Amino acid sequence: MADKEKYMIKVEGKLVEVTPEVYYTYFRMERQERGQEEKKAYNKVMSYDALDDEEKKAIDNIPDVAITSMDEIVIANDMKNRLHRALDMLPKGERELLQAIYFQGKTEEKYGNEVGISQKGISYQCRKALSNLRTIYKALGGF
């Protein structure tokens, strides 16, 4: 009777006998990795880390697409300042409601439970507060 074929792979520099399934899976994965590396080399793919130098990281050289021009930055800051001034001019209850819903991320239901008002009541008060905020914001030169 012929001896069975032994399946060996290298693990930490030593040959280890494994089952045929492990052997074929190991070499299939190894070939897939080599294929990926060959694709990267062929397409000249590199990581941003490869572009780093002692002074700067390469990622810092990528422009922020959210900021397009100085004019837009100034306009956005002006609008934000007007909005905060308008919020400060609201009655305390309306200001607290809007801050809880829009700045603290609370749901109408959760805020309603905290102050003892139904979600429907909070929804009505929120619409009223937003309407008042819009009026004040327009008076400050917004829209």
Backbone bond lengths (Angstrom), bond angles and torsions (degrees), N, CA, C in turn:
res aa  C-N    CA-C-N  psi(-1)  N-CA   C-N-CA  omega(-1)  CA-C   N-CA-C  phi
1 M - - - 1.429 - - 1.523 109.21 -
2 A 1.331 116.22 135.69 1.461 120.91 -176.28 1.527 110.35 -76.60
3 D 1.345 115.27 146.60 1.454 119.96 177.00 1.526 109.71 -68.00
4 K 1.314 114.95 145.71 1.470 119.29 176.08 1.521 109.20 -70.60
5 E 1.318 115.15 147.41 1.459 120.34 178.00 1.528 108.27 -72.23
6 K 1.333 116.22 137.55 1.463 120.70 179.28 1.521 108.90 -95.19
7 Y 1.319 115.64 139.26 1.462 121.94 178.51 1.521 107.56 -108.91
8 M 1.332 115.46 119.64 1.462 120.90 -174.81 1.533 109.76 -125.64
9 I 1.325 114.97 141.00 1.470 120.84 171.55 1.523 107.33 -131.80
10 K 1.338 114.97 157.24 1.450 120.22 179.66 1.528 108.98 -89.74
11 V 1.316 115.37 126.39 1.465 122.33 175.91 1.518 106.72 -128.41
12 E 1.324 115.90 116.63 1.461 122.74 -178.68 1.529 111.72 51.86
13 G 1.322 115.45 41.84 1.453 121.40 175.47 1.519 115.42 82.70
14 K 1.321 117.68 -0.52 1.459 120.54 -179.45 1.524 108.86 -117.43
15 L 1.324 116.35 144.52 1.457 120.91 176.37 1.523 109.50 -79.75
16 V 1.337 114.74 131.54 1.451 120.91 -179.09 1.523 108.14 -125.51
17 E 1.319 116.49 133.85 1.462 120.09 178.12 1.529 109.03 -79.06
18 V 1.335 115.68 134.63 1.463 121.65 -178.77 1.528 109.40 -134.11
19 T 1.310 115.06 171.34 1.466 120.25 177.14 1.526 109.11 -74.86
20 P 1.322 116.83 159.19 1.469 119.14 178.52 1.535 112.59 -57.85
21 E 1.334 117.42 -36.94 1.472 120.20 -179.83 1.534 110.97 -62.50
22 V 1.330 116.45 -46.08 1.470 121.28 179.21 1.526 109.62 -63.26
23 Y 1.326 116.87 -43.65 1.459 122.27 -179.48 1.531 110.90 -57.93
24 Y 1.317 117.13 -52.15 1.467 120.54 -177.41 1.534 111.74 -67.85
25 T 1.326 117.43 -37.79 1.469 120.76 177.36 1.523 110.87 -64.25
26 Y 1.331 116.15 -43.53 1.461 121.02 -179.99 1.528 110.77 -59.44
27 F 1.306 117.47 -49.54 1.457 120.14 -177.00 1.530 112.30 -72.78
28 R 1.321 118.27 -27.80 1.460 120.85 174.89 1.540 109.35 -66.71
29 M 1.346 116.19 -43.87 1.472 119.68 178.29 1.525 110.76 -65.84
30 E 1.317 116.81 -41.13 1.463 120.29 179.04 1.532 110.59 -61.45
31 R 1.333 117.32 -41.61 1.466 121.10 178.89 1.526 110.88 -66.22
32 Q 1.342 117.04 -37.83 1.465 119.78 177.65 1.530 110.64 -63.23
33 E 1.326 116.87 -42.11 1.463 120.75 177.91 1.526 111.11 -61.87
34 R 1.331 116.49 -45.67 1.466 120.30 178.09 1.521 110.31 -59.73
35 G 1.348 116.68 -41.30 1.461 121.25 178.87 1.515 111.71 -61.26
36 Q 1.339 116.66 -41.83 1.459 120.44 177.84 1.528 111.31 -64.17
37 E 1.313 116.37 -42.42 1.463 120.58 178.40 1.527 110.85 -63.99
38 E 1.329 117.02 -39.86 1.463 120.49 177.69 1.525 111.12 -63.83
39 K 1.325 117.42 -40.58 1.473 121.26 177.24 1.527 110.67 -61.75
40 K 1.345 115.82 -44.46 1.467 119.57 179.38 1.526 110.76 -60.79
41 A 1.325 116.43 -43.75 1.463 120.26 -179.65 1.523 110.35 -65.69
42 Y 1.322 117.81 -43.80 1.468 122.05 -179.37 1.534 111.31 -62.83
43 N 1.343 116.72 -41.78 1.471 121.52 -178.70 1.527 113.06 -87.35
44 K 1.329 115.79 2.35 1.467 121.94 179.38 1.524 112.05 55.84
45 V 1.335 116.07 45.98 1.459 122.45 178.43 1.516 108.05 -83.17
46 M 1.348 115.34 136.92 1.455 119.25 175.14 1.527 108.42 -143.13
47 S 1.300 116.02 159.51 1.460 120.50 179.68 1.528 109.60 -88.46
48 Y 1.323 115.45 160.95 1.464 119.74 176.21 1.525 110.82 -62.05
49 D 1.316 116.76 -31.70 1.459 120.01 -179.70 1.526 112.11 -58.62
50 A 1.319 116.85 -31.28 1.457 120.47 -179.57 1.527 111.64 -67.23
51 L 1.331 117.62 -19.30 1.463 121.93 -179.48 1.525 113.07 -94.26
52 D 1.325 118.03 -2.42 1.462 121.80 179.70 1.525 110.39 -67.37
53 D 1.326 115.84 148.59 1.454 120.34 170.06 1.529 108.35 -130.06
54 E 1.336 116.61 -174.58 1.466 119.59 -175.51 1.523 112.22 -64.58
55 E 1.339 116.80 -33.58 1.455 120.96 -174.00 1.522 114.07 -86.05
56 K 1.316 116.97 -38.55 1.449 120.91 -170.30 1.511 112.28 -140.32
57 K 1.323 114.92 151.10 1.457 119.84 171.76 1.524 108.09 -90.30
58 A 1.315 116.55 143.85 1.464 121.77 -176.58 1.519 112.06 -62.34
59 I 1.311 117.82 -32.69 1.466 121.69 -178.26 1.532 110.60 -62.37
60 D 1.344 117.64 -26.50 1.461 121.31 179.43 1.523 112.67 -69.46
61 N 1.319 117.99 -16.93 1.462 121.80 -179.33 1.524 113.19 -86.91
62 I 1.325 116.99 -4.41 1.463 120.05 179.52 1.518 108.15 -85.66
63 P 1.335 117.32 123.92 1.463 118.85 -177.28 1.526 111.77 -69.49
64 D 1.328 115.93 149.28 1.453 122.14 177.30 1.530 107.92 -82.26
65 V 1.333 116.73 112.17 1.460 120.19 -176.33 1.527 112.15 -72.33
66 A 1.317 117.80 -15.84 1.458 120.34 179.16 1.535 110.76 -71.53
67 I 1.321 116.87 -27.83 1.458 121.00 179.29 1.520 107.13 -102.80
68 T 1.331 115.76 113.20 1.458 118.26 -174.89 1.518 113.06 -103.46
69 S 1.313 118.50 -40.00 1.457 118.45 -179.39 1.524 110.14 -151.56
70 M 1.312 115.36 161.28 1.461 120.30 179.20 1.526 110.52 -65.21
71 D 1.338 117.34 -35.68 1.466 120.49 178.14 1.524 110.84 -58.63
72 E 1.318 116.37 -45.87 1.461 120.04 -178.94 1.525 111.25 -65.45
73 I 1.313 117.39 -35.29 1.464 121.04 177.95 1.523 109.78 -64.76
74 V 1.326 116.75 -45.40 1.464 121.34 -179.57 1.528 110.30 -63.19
75 I 1.326 116.72 -44.81 1.469 120.86 -179.88 1.528 110.27 -63.03
76 A 1.320 117.15 -44.48 1.468 120.60 -179.97 1.522 111.07 -62.24
77 N 1.332 117.11 -42.03 1.465 120.50 178.34 1.518 111.25 -65.04
78 D 1.329 117.02 -40.06 1.465 120.82 178.32 1.534 110.62 -62.86
79 M 1.330 116.42 -45.11 1.462 120.22 178.92 1.529 111.14 -62.16
80 K 1.321 116.05 -41.38 1.466 120.41 179.36 1.529 110.83 -63.82
81 N 1.335 116.63 -42.83 1.464 119.78 179.22 1.521 111.60 -64.03
82 R 1.349 116.98 -41.50 1.468 120.34 177.12 1.520 111.45 -62.72
83 L 1.316 115.24 -41.67 1.462 119.45 179.44 1.527 110.63 -61.06
84 H 1.322 117.63 -44.64 1.465 120.40 179.73 1.530 111.66 -66.61
85 R 1.326 117.08 -36.78 1.468 119.42 174.92 1.517 110.68 -64.03
86 A 1.326 116.82 -42.59 1.464 120.95 178.75 1.527 110.29 -63.47
87 L 1.328 117.07 -41.50 1.472 120.02 177.47 1.527 111.14 -60.94
88 D 1.335 116.65 -40.54 1.465 120.46 179.59 1.523 112.02 -65.01
89 M 1.328 117.36 -24.06 1.468 121.23 -177.83 1.536 112.15 -86.08
90 L 1.313 117.80 -11.03 1.466 120.81 178.46 1.528 110.36 -71.33
91 P 1.332 116.75 154.98 1.474 118.78 171.93 1.526 109.91 -58.78
92 K 1.333 116.52 151.74 1.464 122.17 -173.67 1.533 112.47 -54.32
93 G 1.318 118.76 -44.34 1.465 121.92 -177.95 1.524 112.11 -62.95
94 E 1.347 116.43 -43.63 1.466 120.13 179.16 1.522 110.74 -66.73
95 R 1.326 116.78 -40.14 1.461 121.15 179.68 1.528 110.07 -63.52
96 E 1.333 117.20 -44.72 1.463 120.56 179.23 1.523 111.20 -63.81
97 L 1.323 116.80 -39.42 1.458 121.10 178.54 1.523 110.71 -61.60
98 L 1.316 117.49 -50.44 1.470 121.02 -178.51 1.530 111.50 -65.23
99 Q 1.319 116.68 -37.87 1.466 119.39 178.17 1.529 110.88 -65.05
100 A 1.329 116.55 -40.37 1.466 119.72 179.83 1.528 111.01 -65.57
101 I 1.331 116.58 -44.64 1.462 120.49 -176.01 1.526 111.84 -74.50
102 Y 1.332 117.04 -47.70 1.471 119.75 -171.24 1.520 115.27 -96.26
103 F 1.324 118.22 -26.52 1.464 119.06 -177.60 1.528 112.31 -103.74
104 Q 1.326 116.82 -31.60 1.465 119.98 179.89 1.525 111.82 -97.74
105 G 1.326 116.94 -8.75 1.460 121.21 175.84 1.517 115.39 73.76
106 K 1.320 117.46 20.47 1.465 119.80 178.84 1.526 109.74 -77.29
107 T 1.308 115.61 149.89 1.463 119.65 175.41 1.518 108.39 -81.05
108 E 1.328 115.50 159.88 1.463 119.61 177.22 1.522 110.33 -59.59
109 E 1.314 116.49 -39.25 1.460 120.82 -179.41 1.532 111.44 -64.58
110 K 1.332 116.14 -45.36 1.471 119.51 -179.14 1.531 110.57 -64.82
111 Y 1.331 116.83 -45.27 1.467 119.28 179.24 1.525 110.08 -63.77
112 G 1.335 116.81 -40.30 1.464 120.65 177.85 1.515 112.07 -59.46
113 N 1.328 117.26 -41.52 1.469 120.82 177.45 1.524 111.11 -63.21
114 E 1.334 116.62 -36.69 1.466 120.31 -179.10 1.524 111.68 -67.26
115 V 1.339 116.31 -38.36 1.469 119.14 -175.98 1.523 112.69 -101.18
116 G 1.327 117.65 -1.85 1.455 121.21 175.85 1.519 114.58 80.10
117 I 1.338 117.37 33.48 1.465 122.54 178.95 1.524 107.58 -126.75
118 S 1.323 117.12 146.49 1.460 120.14 179.82 1.531 110.88 -65.96
119 Q 1.327 116.03 160.70 1.470 121.09 177.78 1.517 110.22 -60.47
120 K 1.326 116.65 -38.90 1.463 120.81 179.25 1.534 110.62 -63.36
121 G 1.313 116.88 -40.91 1.467 121.35 177.30 1.518 111.53 -64.42
122 I 1.348 115.93 -41.39 1.466 120.25 178.54 1.522 109.44 -64.74
123 S 1.327 117.34 -40.58 1.467 121.41 179.30 1.528 110.34 -59.73
124 Y 1.339 116.36 -44.38 1.475 120.73 178.48 1.529 110.33 -63.15
125 Q 1.319 117.06 -46.84 1.469 120.60 -179.53 1.526 111.19 -63.56
126 C 1.319 116.57 -35.19 1.464 120.82 179.58 1.530 110.06 -65.74
127 R 1.328 117.05 -45.84 1.474 119.98 177.90 1.525 110.56 -60.56
128 K 1.321 117.08 -41.36 1.466 121.90 179.14 1.537 110.31 -64.42
129 A 1.324 117.01 -43.26 1.464 121.44 179.95 1.526 110.74 -64.94
130 L 1.335 116.93 -40.60 1.467 120.13 178.06 1.515 111.34 -65.35
131 S 1.313 117.02 -37.60 1.460 120.78 177.41 1.528 110.10 -63.78
132 N 1.330 117.01 -45.10 1.469 121.00 177.35 1.523 110.90 -62.98
133 L 1.315 116.99 -40.92 1.470 121.24 178.84 1.522 110.24 -62.43
134 R 1.311 117.01 -43.21 1.465 121.66 178.98 1.530 110.59 -60.68
135 T 1.332 117.29 -42.97 1.458 121.73 179.66 1.533 110.80 -62.44
136 I 1.318 116.61 -45.82 1.464 120.98 -179.49 1.533 110.04 -66.08
137 Y 1.326 116.57 -41.97 1.461 120.69 -179.30 1.528 110.50 -61.79
138 K 1.318 116.89 -41.95 1.482 120.66 177.77 1.532 109.96 -62.74
139 A 1.327 117.27 -40.25 1.464 121.31 -179.94 1.518 111.57 -64.48
140 L 1.337 116.57 -27.35 1.465 121.06 178.40 1.528 112.69 -84.46
141 G 1.336 116.32 1.32 1.452 119.72 176.78 1.515 113.98 102.97
142 G 1.306 117.81 10.12 1.468 121.31 179.62 1.516 111.51 -82.54
143 F 1.319 115.52 167.83 1.477 125.89 -179.02 1.488 108.06 58.71
